[in-house]
Amino acid sequence: MHLLILLLVVSCQVTETLHINDDGSGKIETASLRDEQSYMQLVGDNYGIEEKFVDTSYVFNDYITQYAENFSRLPLAEKEVYNKFKDVNVHIKKSSFDKEFRTTIWQDFKKIEDVVDLQKTENYADNLKHNYALSAEEHYYAIRYTFDGTIFKRVVDITDPVELKKQHDIISERKIQFSNFKITQSYVLNYHFPRKIKSVSNPNAKINEDRKSLMLQFILTDCLQSPEITAFEVVLE
């Protein structure tokens, strides 16, 4: 993991919000916001001379269309992966003037099993643009969801144990390096269900007063070191 990327991760707040309707349809959204106070501590004097402005939105299918020549050369298996992302929406704002660096990615779904691993959206768009091989990605875990009407599961699969170990060690070193800074690096799950919650497998989950929604909060770097800690099960009444 490059130092700049890690600096952004260490000073980031990520919120994943999920709404499931009575019929199993719904919407999922991830919002990544750079915490300016944290980032300022980490980059020092470079913070004041930062100049960047981006405000753009796209649907993933726009990349498939725009880079159709690259897409056409892909193996069928890779095309199938990208096609699952077709309806994913992205909005990116990076403004040094407003001091707002936020990326929002969302997907409407008819059933939760259709939800893709949203964290990979920007990487995959970049792949299509630059004609990179999907196999060159350094992702080492994958997130998926299941819901049968009563039992909901957030499942985390480790896809590359070697890369996981590598990233775990790198982040451990950086945690020591940044230990004297007061930084915000949260990963929050806000989930809303169509009926009242009977039980949650993670004892740290805070069930809201309506009994139909919950919140789970983690430290972001912990999630990157041990992605499986964000997996849990919810049973509805």
N, C-alpha and C positions, 0 to 999 in steps of 0.2 A: 504494500500500500504506500503510495507516494506521500511525502510529508505534507504537501498542500492539501491533498484529499483528506488525510488524517486530521489536519487542523480544522477543516470544515466539519468533519464528523464529530470531533471532540467538542466543538462549539455549536452543536446543532440540536434543535428540538424537532422531533418527528412525532406526528400524531396520525394514527390510523383510525378512521371512523367508519363504522359499518352499520347499515340499516337493513334489516330483513323484514319484509312484509308478510302478511298472512298467507299469501300464495307462494311464498318462497323466493319471490323476486326481491330486488333491492338495489342498493348502491353502496360502493366502497370507495373511500378516498384516502389518500395519504398526502399529508402536507409536511414539507421539510422547511423549517425556518432557521436561518442562521441567527444565533443569539449574539447580538452586537457587542454587549459588554464582555462576553467571553472571548470573542474573536479579537477584540481590541487588545486584550491582555496578551494573547498568544503571538500576534504579529507586530506589536509595538509600534514604532514610528511609521512602518509601512501602511498602517491603517489610514493615516491622514492623506496619503498621496494616491490612494486607490481611485481609479477612474473606470467605471463600468456602468453601462446601461443596456439592459436587455428587457424587453417586454413582449413576449411572444406566446402564442397558443397554437396547438396543432392537434389533430387526431392522428393516431399512428398510421391509419390507412393512407394519409397524405404522403408519408414517406414511401410506402409501397408503390404508390402511383408515381411520385416524382422520380424515384430511382428504380423504375420498372425494369430497366435493362439489367441492373445488378440483381434485382429480385428474380428475374427470369433464369439466371444462371445457377441459382441455388438448388441444392438437392431437395427432393420432395419433402424429406423429413424436416428440413430447416424452414421451408415454405409453410409447412403446417404449424410450426412453432410461431412464426410471425403472424400468420393469419388469425391466430387466437387473440392477438393484440389489436386487431383492426379497429375496434370501437373504443379503445382506450384514449382518453383525453388528457392533454398536458397543458399546463400554464406555467410559464417561467418568468419571474420578475427578478432582475438583479439591478439594483439602483444604488450607486455610491452616494448620490445626492439625497435620496430619501432614507438611506441606510436600511433598505429592505431587500433581503435576499431570500426569496421564497419559491419553492417548486411545489405545485399541486398536481396530483395525478389521480384520475378517477375513472370508474367504470360502472355502468348500469348493467345489471344482470337479471336473467329470468330464473336462473337457479345458481346457488352459490358455487357449485362445482365448475361453472363457466368462468369464474374469476381467475385471472392470470396473476402471476407474481409481479405486482406493479413496480417493485423496486428495480426490475430489469428493463423497464420501458425505455429509458433514455439511452442505455447501453445498446439496446437492439436497434433503436432509431439511428444511432451513430454507426452501427455495423452496416446498415443498409446504405447510408450516405457514403461511407468510405470503402465499402465492399470488403469489410473484414469478415473473417470466418467465424461462425458461431462457436466453433470449438476452441477459439482463442480466448474466450471469456474466462475470467477468473472467479466466477461465482462458485461458491462452495456449499451453498444450501438453497433450498427451495421451499416456498410457503404455499400451502393449498388449504382448502376449506371443504367441509362436508356438513350437510344438514338434512336430516330425514323427517323434519317436522317437529321432532321432540328433542333430539340430541344434536348439538352443534359441536364441531371439532375444528380447531385451528391446528394444522399439522405442519411440522417442520422436518424436512428430510435433508440429511447431510449428504451432499452429492459428490464432494471431493474432500475426504478426510486429510489428505496431504496438504492441500491449500488451507484448510481450516487450521491445522497445526501451525502453519507458517504465519497466518494472520494473527492467531492467538499470541504467538511469541512477539510479533512486532508491536501489537497493541499493549502487551504487558510492559515492554520497554518504554513505550511512550507514556503510559500511565505514571510510571516513576518520574519521567522527565517533566510531566505537567502537574505533578502532585502538589506543588506549592501554589498553583493558580486556583482561584475560586471560579469555576466554570459550570455552565449549565449544559447538560448533555442528556436530555430525557427522551424516552421512547414510550409513548402513551397509546393505549388501545381503548377506544370508546365504542362499545358495541351495544346496539339496540335491537331487541327481539320482539316478535309479535305477541308473545304471551309472557306471563310471569316466570321468573327464574326459580327453579327448585334447588339447584346446586351448581357449584363451580368447582372444578378440580384444583384450581390455584387458590390457596387460602388467602392470598394477598389481594384478591379481587374485591373492589368496593362496589357493592350492589346499591344502586340508587333507590330513592324512596318509592318510586313507581314499581319497583321489583322487575321491571322489563328491560333495564339497561345496567351496564356495569363499566367500570374503569379499572385498568391495570396499568401500572407505571413501572418502568424499568430504567436502568442506566444504559444509554445507547451502546457504549463500548462493551459492556457486559453481554449485550445481545449479539454483538459481532463476534465476540470470543466464544460464546456458548449459545448459538441461535435457538437451540431446542428449549431454552427456558421460557420462550414466548409461546410454546404450544400448550393448549389447555382444552378442556371439555366443559360444555354447559348443558345441563339438562333442564328443559322447560316443564312447567306443570301441564 
